[in-house]
Amino acid sequence: MINLKEYESLVHQCQQFMDADNESMFVMTQIIADQLVDSAKDSTKMEELRPQLKFLRELGFFFRGLVSPVPNSNPDQE
């Protein structure tokens, strides 16, 4: 179950430094993942980064799918 108050708080806090819609939050997770890879030492093995990257990917998908547009159920308005 999603605690909507906590989600609203997260969005409010994020709005202070970025666009906080679902797509922007998804993009931010991808930027963080890129930064993680780009700043890793040459000796860092992919196995060390994989859990963090997978977590960010799943978090991004979560933000992207959290609120979806409601499909129009009235065909006359399309």
DAUR-V207483 format. One record per residue. N is the residue number from 1. RES is the residue in one small letter. PSI is psi as a letter, one per 30 degrees, with the letter a starting at -180 (* if undefined). OMEGA is omega as a letter, one per 30 degrees, with the letter a starting at -180 (none if undefined). Layout:
# DAUR-V207483
n->(N;N)
res->(RES;RES)
psi->(PSI;PSI)
omega->(OMEGA;OMEGA)
This chain:
# DAUR-V207483
n->(1;2;3;4;5;6;7;8;9;10;11;12;13;14;15;16;17;18;19;20;21;22;23;24;25;26;27;28;29;30;31;32;33;34;35;36;37;38;39;40;41;42;43;44;45;46;47;48;49;50;51;52;53;54;55;56;57;58;59;60;61;62;63;64;65;66;67;68;69;70;71;72;73;74;75;76;77;78)
res->(m;i;n;l;k;e;y;e;s;l;v;h;q;c;q;q;f;m;d;a;d;n;e;s;m;f;v;m;t;q;i;i;a;d;q;l;v;d;s;a;k;d;s;t;k;m;e;e;l;r;p;q;l;k;f;l;r;e;l;g;f;f;f;r;g;l;v;s;p;v;p;n;s;n;p;d;q;e)
psi->(k;k;j;e;e;e;e;e;e;e;e;e;e;e;f;f;g;l;k;h;l;e;e;e;e;e;e;e;e;e;e;e;e;e;e;e;e;f;f;k;l;f;f;k;k;e;f;e;f;e;e;e;e;e;e;e;e;e;e;e;e;e;e;e;f;e;j;l;k;k;k;j;f;j;f;f;g;*)
omega->(l;l;a;l;l;l;l;l;l;a;l;l;a;l;l;a;a;l;a;l;a;a;l;l;l;a;l;l;l;l;l;l;l;l;l;l;a;a;l;l;l;a;a;l;a;l;l;a;a;a;l;l;l;l;l;l;l;l;l;l;l;a;a;a;a;l;l;l;l;l;l;a;l;a;l;a;l;none)
